Amino acid sequence: MRHALTLSGSIRQDSYNEKLALYMRGLLEEKGAEAVYVDLRHYVLPVFNEDLEHNPPTEAMELALKFKAADIVFIASPEYNGGVAPLFKNTIDWITRQRQGAFNKAIFGLGACSSGKLSGYQGLSHMRDTLTKINALVAPMDVRVGPSEGAFDAAGNLIEEVARGRAETLSEQLMRFSKG
Ligand SMILES: Cc1cc2nc3c(=O)[nH]c(=O)nc-3n(C[C@H](O)[C@H](O)[C@H](O)COP(=O)(O)O)c2cc1C
């Protein structure tokens, strides 16, 4: 059985990216994976600074080990000022410094929800670039939601048709390209 993690690069209350990460958890479960939403509110990491590496927060290692054990990791994150959101980058930076090979096994999937109609596609490109540079395998499809308002129903289902189709294709790719 595939073991999947889904995460959000926004911990804002009522975050759209969190909605997308939860929706993808459901899609992966439907396809037979055991999927867990990892809430980064429970993994509070200070802004990375090499001085802190001598005494790293235990949450950094916990996340690194979760990533290392996963077959699939889906991350939805907003774009801030045309680039990656700080929570995404800080989390990745802390995990790489645990030196667990946390990005060597899973296939990664990406998504972005934006308040605007461009959906955060520029941030998605930066996220893909960062992951590729640390040798992570990233699925070709991504999920783009914008504007996010009205894209999800009250139960958290993605109802915007184009984004919904992309989510379906990405979940298929993540299952197909991963090993159980
Ligand atoms: C500092 C900051 C910068 C932002 N820059 C962008 C941007 O470049 N492009 C964009 O589409 N949205 C941008 N936004 C708006 C986000 O798309 C919007 O806040 C989004 O809903 C955040 O995701 P969330 O609902 O998961 O928290 C920005 C928001 C903030 C707070």
The ligand as a Tripos MOL2 file, in Angstrom:
@<TRIPOS>MOLECULE
LIG
   31    33     1     0     0
SMALL
NO_CHARGES

@<TRIPOS>ATOM
      1 C1          2.7540   38.4930    1.4720 C.3       1 LIG1
      2 C2          1.7560   38.0400    0.4340 C.ar      1 LIG1
      3 C3          2.1020   38.0530   -0.8870 C.ar      1 LIG1
      4 C4          1.2230   37.5710   -1.8450 C.ar      1 LIG1
      5 N1          1.6350   37.5190   -3.1480 N.ar      1 LIG1
      6 C5          0.8460   36.9110   -4.0550 C.ar      1 LIG1
      7 C6          1.3330   36.7020   -5.3960 C.ar      1 LIG1
      8 O1          2.4210   37.0360   -5.7520 O.2       1 LIG1
      9 N2          0.5040   36.0720   -6.2590 N.ar      1 LIG1
     10 C7         -0.7420   35.6450   -5.8970 C.ar      1 LIG1
     11 O2         -1.4300   35.0540   -6.7250 O.2       1 LIG1
     12 N3         -1.2330   35.8370   -4.6520 N.ar      1 LIG1
     13 C8         -0.4570   36.4570   -3.7260 C.ar      1 LIG1
     14 N4         -0.9160   36.6520   -2.4480 N.ar      1 LIG1
     15 C9         -2.3060   36.2810   -2.1160 C.3       1 LIG1
     16 C10        -2.4590   34.8010   -1.8430 C.3       1 LIG1
     17 O3         -2.7170   34.1580   -3.0600 O.3       1 LIG1
     18 C11        -3.6720   34.5710   -0.9330 C.3       1 LIG1
     19 O4         -3.4850   35.2500    0.2990 O.3       1 LIG1
     20 C12        -3.9060   33.0740   -0.7150 C.3       1 LIG1
     21 O5         -5.2270   32.8440   -0.4230 O.3       1 LIG1
     22 C13        -3.0900   32.5240    0.4080 C.3       1 LIG1
     23 O6         -3.2970   31.1550    0.5310 O.3       1 LIG1
     24 P1         -4.0810   30.5200    1.7660 P.3       1 LIG1
     25 O7         -5.5520   30.7720    1.5660 O.co2     1 LIG1
     26 O8         -3.7440   29.0760    1.6850 O.co2     1 LIG1
     27 O9         -3.5690   31.1490    3.0180 O.co2     1 LIG1
     28 C14        -0.0740   37.1300   -1.4730 C.ar      1 LIG1
     29 C15        -0.4230   37.1520   -0.1150 C.ar      1 LIG1
     30 C16         0.4830   37.5840    0.8280 C.ar      1 LIG1
     31 C17         0.0830   37.5490    2.2880 C.3       1 LIG1
@<TRIPOS>BOND
     1     1     2 1
     2     2     3 ar
     3     2    30 ar
     4     3     4 ar
     5     4     5 ar
     6     4    28 ar
     7     5     6 ar
     8     6     7 ar
     9     6    13 1
    10     7     8 2
    11     7     9 ar
    12     9    10 ar
    13    10    11 2
    14    10    12 ar
    15    12    13 ar
    16    13    14 ar
    17    14    15 1
    18    14    28 ar
    19    15    16 1
    20    16    17 1
    21    16    18 1
    22    18    19 1
    23    18    20 1
    24    20    21 1
    25    20    22 1
    26    22    23 1
    27    23    24 1
    28    24    25 2
    29    24    26 1
    30    24    27 1
    31    28    29 ar
    32    29    30 ar
    33    30    31 1
@<TRIPOS>SUBSTRUCTURE
     1 LIG1         1 GROUP 0 **** ****
